[in-house]
């Protein structure tokens, strides 16, 4: 009689092999999570930068259109153009603000532009400046890195143009393209022929992006048509 011996034992993974496998898997998953996190942060940063760039372009479009018409005065009845106000920096013309009058309409609400010899109609008395985000009556000097708000003042009514603005500066030039350093009298104001504007905007959440991608600057020069 022949006897057979059945070997039913099954070999498995040892504890060491399981631990090694789990360690390798943990490293792989960590890398995958980091990759997705980095990709997500990159796209978030790009979206925030696009938003800042769009806001700056919109602000530029508005300022170019209005500042270009500064001094429009076809009837020549009263002085128009750039203005000074030593008592209210919001309504002054200097390195951190610009204020100007234009006679472009009579305020009758029709679609025709009908100058009437004054600047007391809508959108004829305009100022731009940057204020503290926590105090809209505190004008920030250019070079101050505080996060502020770009404001438009129309006839004494303040309107927010853009938030998260970290710098705003105005530089003035005469007909020979020489800088007019401190236009503190009407003679200097009347010599100005162009204005260089520089606006720097910051992303909404600077801690969520690379430090080199938190701000965007828009710089442009406006020729004054009516000087």
Secondary structure, DSSP 8 states (H G I E B T S, - for coil): --------------HHHHHHHHHHHHHHHHHHHHHHHHHHHHHHHHHHHHHHHHHHHHHHHHHHHHHHTTT--TT--S--EE---TT-GGG--SSSEEEEE-----SS-SSS----S-S-STTSEEEEEEEETTEEEEE--TT--S-EEEEEEETTEEEEEEEEEEEEEEEEE-TTS-B-----SHHHHHH--EEEEEEEEE-TTGGGS-GGGSEEEEEEEEE-TT-
